[in-house]
Amino acid sequence: MNVRAFFVGALLVAGAMPLAAHWSSLAGNRTVAAQWLRPAEVQADVPAHVDWPTHFRDRPLTPLPLSELELRFARRFPGAIARFSDGERVLILRQLDRPTRQLHPATDCFAALGYSIDRPRPSADADGVAWSCFSATRDGRSLRVCEHIADAEGQTWTDVSSWFWAAQYGGGPWSATTIVESVR
């Protein structure tokens, strides 16, 4: 056997090892097809209980029910999701213990719902906290939407992609906050 063929074969086997371990662990729980069709049932790291905040910017929060669309999404989301109102704005809060691509920018959600979206821009609130904000317009109604992700240490990210890659190196838990308010 020549050295080149041996080297290529060794690389192929080494590359396949993580996949083989992943598939065998899936097969050990249930059938692979069932797990791909119902990912929410295999999410063991969804927080069992979340202590949601009771106030936002010194205003009391009132829990709001999730819409049917949000409920469907929440069933597959590897974290917890809740909606609140402070009387002026709606807050969508998500809590995560691990990085996931299912946490995506609010621009994606609003665009999918038929809103016209302006390019997100960096912003800072009165406390100096960084946010990413954009305008969303549909049927003559304009909204200002701001979002960020924060970890338990107080570090924040204003875009999901930066957070995702930083989260690959550890940290957490993370809280994603989206603020939606009407523009008058």
Phi and psi in degrees as a GROMACS rama.xvg file:
@    title "Ramachandran Plot"
@    xaxis  label "Phi"
@    yaxis  label "Psi"
@TYPE xy
-82.8586  158.388  ASN-2
-63.6871  -38.2614  VAL-3
-62.8807  -46.2333  ARG-4
-63.1497  -41.2993  ALA-5
-61.4161  -44.7161  PHE-6
-62.7233  -46.2015  PHE-7
-62.8019  -43.3057  VAL-8
-61.9686  -43.0334  GLY-9
-62.6043  -40.5852  ALA-10
-63.0435  -42.6018  LEU-11
-63.4412  -43.4497  LEU-12
-64.3596  -44.3949  VAL-13
-62.9197  -38.6173  ALA-14
-68.8756  -29.9689  GLY-15
-84.46  -17.9412  ALA-16
-57.83  -48.6724  MET-17
-61.4818  -36.9275  PRO-18
-65.9225  -40.9546  LEU-19
-63.7098  -41.0947  ALA-20
-65.2057  -40.9313  ALA-21
-63.2294  -49.2375  HIS-22
-66.2693  -36.9247  TRP-23
-69.5273  -34.0286  SER-24
-69.141  -35.587  SER-25
-65.4062  -44.9825  LEU-26
-65.6993  -28.5647  ALA-27
-67.4854  -27.9612  GLY-28
-83.2173  -52.8027  ASN-29
-157.968  -170.948  ARG-30
-70.0326  147.798  THR-31
-59.9918  -42.441  VAL-32
-60.6127  -42.6066  ALA-33
-64.6828  -35.3327  ALA-34
-71.2612  -35.898  GLN-35
-70.656  -30.8632  TRP-36
-79.338  -27.2787  LEU-37
-129.839  68.6865  ARG-38
-63.9567  -25.9972  PRO-39
-62.9996  -29.1828  ALA-40
-74.4801  -15.5957  GLU-41
-107.07  5.4832  VAL-42
-82.0644  96.2148  GLN-43
-82.6101  -14.8616  ALA-44
-101.811  18.7652  ASP-45
-72.4863  129.102  VAL-46
-57.1343  131.279  PRO-47
-71.3622  -37.0959  ALA-48
-143.695  135.062  HIS-49
-120.601  131.194  VAL-50
-87.126  89.7416  ASP-51
-69.3325  151.144  TRP-52
-64.8755  154.588  PRO-53
-102.641  -14.1594  THR-54
-138.613  153.865  HIS-55
-138.757  121.805  PHE-56
50.72  48.5304  ARG-57
65.2862  15.2761  ASP-58
-113.312  137.141  ARG-59
-67.1282  143.657  PRO-60
-99.6376  137.005  LEU-61
-110.202  124.618  THR-62
-62.7675  141.515  PRO-63
-119.484  147.75  LEU-64
-71.1922  149.857  PRO-65
-74.2646  145.141  LEU-66
-70.1359  168.15  SER-67
-59.0791  -41.2058  GLU-68
-62.7967  -43.7176  LEU-69
-66.0345  -37.587  GLU-70
-62.8815  -42.6948  LEU-71
-62.0673  -43.4167  ARG-72
-65.0001  -42.2663  PHE-73
-61.9136  -30.5602  ALA-74
-63.3687  -26.4932  ARG-75
-105.248  -5.84244  ARG-76
-79.5003  130.451  PHE-77
-83.1367  53.9923  PRO-78
-174.276  -162.581  GLY-79
-116.252  147.295  ALA-80
-131.952  138.739  ILE-81
-147.352  154.411  ALA-82
-120.566  144.081  ARG-83
-141.468  163.806  PHE-84
-129.444  144.115  SER-85
-106.605  13.8756  ASP-86
96.1019  -21.5805  GLY-87
-120.904  -29.4849  GLU-88
-137.524  164.5  ARG-89
-106.281  135.093  VAL-90
-114.642  131.459  LEU-91
-110.255  119.264  ILE-92
-114.524  135.275  LEU-93
-129.53  137.047  ARG-94
-117.391  131.885  GLN-95
-133.469  146.089  LEU-96
-108.207  -8.37005  ASP-97
-146.893  155.917  ARG-98
-65.8203  145.742  PRO-99
-153.58  148.247  THR-100
-80.9817  -7.20548  ARG-101
-76.171  -12.609  GLN-102
-86.5274  110.853  LEU-103
-128.037  165.028  HIS-104
-63.4136  146.817  PRO-105
-62.1874  -25.4074  ALA-106
-59.0482  -36.321  THR-107
-62.6354  -44.2756  ASP-108
-64.5526  -48.8978  CYS-109
-66.7255  -38.6599  PHE-110
-63.3164  -40.5832  ALA-111
-65.934  -26.9595  ALA-112
-86.1278  4.345  LEU-113
93.3671  11.6078  GLY-114
-81.2197  147  TYR-115
-84.7214  129.152  SER-116
-114.887  133.657  ILE-117
-86.0739  158.073  ASP-118
-63.1749  131.597  ARG-119
-60.5014  143.735  PRO-120
-130.281  147.714  ARG-121
-68.9742  147.558  PRO-122
-149.207  160.531  SER-123
-131.411  139.246  ALA-124
-83.7569  -175.932  ASP-125
-61.4646  -24.2566  ALA-126
-90.1996  1.5557  ASP-127
83.1279  10.2609  GLY-128
-77.6046  132.396  VAL-129
-79.0851  139.198  ALA-130
-137.24  160.311  TRP-131
-110.81  124.036  SER-132
-125.307  147.398  CYS-133
-147.482  163.734  PHE-134
-101.352  141.246  SER-135
-127.626  128.813  ALA-136
-128.75  135.479  THR-137
-155.856  134.819  ARG-138
52.4682  39.8142  ASP-139
76.9035  1.61815  GLY-140
-103.451  127.438  ARG-141
-109.924  138.469  SER-142
-124.66  149.676  LEU-143
-108.809  126.276  ARG-144
-121.713  125.874  VAL-145
-126.167  145.369  CYS-146
-149.114  155.645  GLU-147
-162.596  168.171  HIS-148
-123.941  136.719  ILE-149
-130.493  148.753  ALA-150
-103.982  179.175  ASP-151
-65.9046  -19.8734  ALA-152
-87.5099  -6.75995  GLU-153
94.7406  1.48324  GLY-154
-74.0255  139.91  GLN-155
-124.162  154.542  THR-156
-129.021  139.662  TRP-157
-101.525  -3.08508  THR-158
-138.995  144.813  ASP-159
-63.8461  -38.2176  VAL-160
-62.6987  -44.9643  SER-161
-61.3861  -43.2815  SER-162
-61.1138  -47.2036  TRP-163
-56.9662  -46.9817  PHE-164
-70.679  -35.9841  TRP-165
-66.5073  -38.7204  ALA-166
-67.4368  -21.1165  ALA-167
-62.2599  -21.0891  GLN-168
-98.8129  12.0204  TYR-169
111.327  -176.137  GLY-170
108.011  -162.155  GLY-171
93.2226  171.464  GLY-172
-67.7466  166.635  PRO-173
-122.774  148.594  TRP-174
-122.128  125.39  SER-175
-104.662  127.627  ALA-176
-119.092  129.07  THR-177
-122.304  127.22  THR-178
-110.761  128.743  ILE-179
-122.226  121.974  VAL-180
-137.579  146.552  GLU-181
-71.1197  142.817  SER-182
-98.8107  124.63  VAL-183
